[in-house]
Amino acid sequence: MFNPESPAPTLISTDQPLSPNGRFNRLSYIGWYGLLSLICMAAFLGIFAFAGIFTTSNIDEAVFSAFSGITFFAFIALWLITLYFQIVFLIRRLHDLNKTGWLSLLLLVPVLQFLFTLYVLLAPGTPHRNDYGDVRPSRAWEKLLAWIMILVSLLMMFGIFTFAYYFASPDLWDAPTQILQNTTGYF
């Protein structure tokens, strides 16, 4: 549809990252996803703190019950808002791959979900103008946040594998106790 040889502007001035129209390259996608994760984590902590204030104080049971209901609806609202933005970011990433946003429905298929996520994260985007617009370069903060998210994810995977290895090896279960017994005079 578009001439791939046509020069593309380096940055679209009317780009709205929170709109499904446009493109996200890999680093922008991970960066915005990381920002969404940080905002959600802060919101969840805020809701927990708000709910915790009312559980520790001496308040009437009816008031506590009302705040429990408000907290529940706040969690549901936050979940729906997060789901919306996750879908928007995924659609923009699919647009960078010159694919339709309807492919985001593949996340509903349990087995394809994992493979589709790997495809979205690892496939290079179209290097030129495509059906969904011009190339959108990553901003500096998007790159920084994306690399931080990648490093944190790798560290978490390493921690999970280490934890699983530790609990899968019964020989290692007594190691901390043996170290304490051999190095201190308390046992």
C-alpha positions as CSV (number, residue, x, y, z in Angstrom):
1,M,0.0,0.0,0.0
2,F,2.7,2.4,1.0
3,N,6.0,3.0,-0.8
4,P,8.6,1.6,1.5
5,E,11.2,3.7,-0.1
6,S,9.5,7.0,0.9
7,P,11.4,8.9,3.6
8,A,9.8,8.6,7.1
9,P,10.0,11.4,9.6
10,T,12.1,10.5,12.6
11,L,9.3,11.3,15.1
12,I,5.6,11.8,14.7
13,S,4.6,14.9,16.6
14,T,1.0,13.9,16.8
15,D,1.8,10.4,18.2
16,Q,-0.4,9.5,21.1
17,P,1.1,6.5,23.0
18,L,-2.1,5.7,24.8
19,S,-4.1,5.4,21.6
20,P,-4.2,2.2,19.6
21,N,-3.3,4.1,16.4
22,G,0.4,4.0,15.6
23,R,3.3,1.8,16.2
24,F,5.6,0.7,19.1
25,N,8.9,-1.0,18.4
26,R,10.2,-3.6,20.9
27,L,11.9,-1.2,23.3
28,S,8.9,1.2,23.3
29,Y,6.5,-1.7,24.0
30,I,8.6,-3.0,26.9
31,G,9.2,0.5,28.2
32,W,5.5,1.4,28.2
33,Y,4.6,-2.0,29.6
34,G,7.2,-1.4,32.4
35,L,5.7,2.1,33.1
36,L,2.2,0.6,33.3
37,S,3.5,-2.1,35.7
38,L,5.1,0.5,38.0
39,I,1.9,2.6,38.0
40,C,-0.2,-0.4,38.8
41,M,2.1,-1.5,41.6
42,A,1.9,2.0,43.1
43,A,-1.9,2.0,42.8
44,F,-2.2,-1.5,44.3
45,L,0.0,-0.4,47.2
46,G,-2.1,2.7,47.6
47,I,-5.3,0.7,47.7
48,F,-3.7,-1.8,50.2
49,A,-2.5,1.1,52.4
50,F,-6.0,2.7,52.2
51,A,-7.7,-0.5,53.2
52,G,-5.1,-1.2,55.9
53,I,-5.8,2.1,57.6
54,F,-9.4,1.1,58.2
55,T,-8.6,-2.4,59.4
56,T,-6.2,-1.3,62.1
57,S,-8.4,1.4,63.6
58,N,-11.3,1.0,65.8
59,I,-14.2,1.7,63.5
60,D,-17.7,0.4,63.3
61,E,-18.3,-2.8,61.4
62,A,-20.7,-1.2,59.0
63,V,-18.1,1.4,58.0
64,F,-15.4,-1.3,57.6
65,S,-17.8,-3.3,55.4
66,A,-18.4,-0.2,53.2
67,F,-14.7,0.4,52.8
68,S,-14.1,-3.2,52.0
69,G,-16.6,-3.0,49.1
70,I,-15.0,0.2,47.9
71,T,-11.6,-1.5,47.9
72,F,-13.0,-4.4,45.9
73,F,-14.4,-2.1,43.3
74,A,-11.1,-0.1,43.2
75,F,-9.3,-3.4,42.5
76,I,-11.7,-4.2,39.7
77,A,-11.5,-0.7,38.2
78,L,-7.7,-0.8,38.3
79,W,-7.6,-4.3,36.7
80,L,-9.9,-3.1,33.8
81,I,-7.9,0.0,33.2
82,T,-4.7,-2.0,33.2
83,L,-6.2,-4.6,30.8
84,Y,-7.3,-1.8,28.4
85,F,-3.8,-0.3,28.3
86,Q,-2.1,-3.7,27.9
87,I,-4.3,-4.3,24.8
88,V,-3.6,-0.9,23.4
89,F,0.2,-1.4,23.8
90,L,-0.1,-4.9,22.2
91,I,-2.1,-3.5,19.2
92,R,0.5,-0.8,18.7
93,R,3.2,-3.5,18.8
94,L,1.3,-5.6,16.3
95,H,1.0,-2.5,14.0
96,D,4.8,-2.2,14.1
97,L,4.9,-5.8,12.8
98,N,2.4,-4.8,10.1
99,K,-0.2,-7.1,11.6
100,T,-3.8,-6.3,12.5
101,G,-4.6,-5.6,16.1
102,W,-7.2,-8.4,16.1
103,L,-4.3,-10.8,16.5
104,S,-4.2,-9.7,20.1
105,L,-7.2,-12.1,20.7
106,L,-4.6,-14.9,20.4
107,L,-3.8,-14.1,24.0
108,L,-7.0,-15.9,24.9
109,V,-5.8,-19.2,23.5
110,P,-3.9,-20.9,26.3
111,V,-1.2,-22.7,24.4
112,L,-0.7,-20.0,21.8
113,Q,-0.5,-17.4,24.4
114,F,3.1,-18.1,25.3
115,L,4.3,-18.4,21.7
116,F,2.5,-15.3,20.7
117,T,4.0,-13.3,23.5
118,L,7.5,-14.5,22.5
119,Y,6.7,-13.5,18.9
120,V,5.6,-10.0,19.9
121,L,8.6,-9.5,22.1
122,L,11.3,-10.9,19.8
123,A,10.2,-10.2,16.2
124,P,11.7,-7.1,14.6
125,G,9.3,-4.5,13.4
126,T,8.9,-3.3,9.9
127,P,12.0,-1.1,9.3
128,H,10.1,1.4,7.1
129,R,6.6,2.9,6.7
130,N,3.9,0.3,6.7
131,D,0.1,0.1,6.6
132,Y,-0.1,1.6,10.1
133,G,2.2,4.6,9.8
134,D,5.7,5.7,10.0
135,V,8.5,4.3,12.1
136,R,8.3,5.5,15.7
137,P,11.8,5.6,17.3
138,S,12.0,4.8,21.0
139,R,12.5,7.8,23.3
140,A,15.4,7.7,25.8
141,W,13.3,7.0,28.8
142,E,11.5,4.2,27.0
143,K,14.9,2.5,26.2
144,L,16.1,2.9,29.7
145,L,13.0,1.6,31.3
146,A,12.9,-1.3,28.8
147,W,16.4,-2.4,29.6
148,I,15.7,-2.1,33.3
149,M,12.6,-4.3,32.8
150,I,14.6,-6.8,30.8
151,L,17.3,-7.0,33.5
152,V,14.7,-7.4,36.3
153,S,13.0,-10.1,34.4
154,L,16.2,-12.0,33.9
155,L,17.1,-11.7,37.6
156,M,13.6,-12.9,38.5
157,M,13.9,-16.0,36.2
158,F,17.4,-16.7,37.7
159,G,15.9,-16.5,41.2
160,I,12.9,-18.7,40.3
161,F,15.3,-21.4,38.9
162,T,17.6,-21.2,41.9
163,F,14.6,-21.5,44.2
164,A,13.2,-24.4,42.3
165,Y,16.6,-26.1,42.3
166,Y,17.0,-25.6,46.0
167,F,13.7,-27.2,46.8
168,A,14.1,-30.0,44.3
169,S,17.4,-31.1,45.9
170,P,16.7,-32.6,49.4
171,D,20.5,-32.8,50.0
172,L,20.6,-29.0,50.2
173,W,17.8,-28.7,52.7
174,D,20.0,-29.4,55.7
175,A,22.9,-27.2,54.4
176,P,22.0,-24.0,56.4
177,T,21.6,-26.0,59.6
178,Q,24.9,-27.8,59.1
179,I,26.7,-24.5,58.3
180,L,25.4,-23.0,61.6
181,Q,26.3,-26.1,63.6
182,N,29.8,-26.2,62.2
183,T,30.6,-22.5,62.4
184,T,29.1,-21.5,65.7
185,G,29.4,-22.8,69.2
186,Y,25.6,-22.6,69.9
187,F,24.8,-26.1,68.6
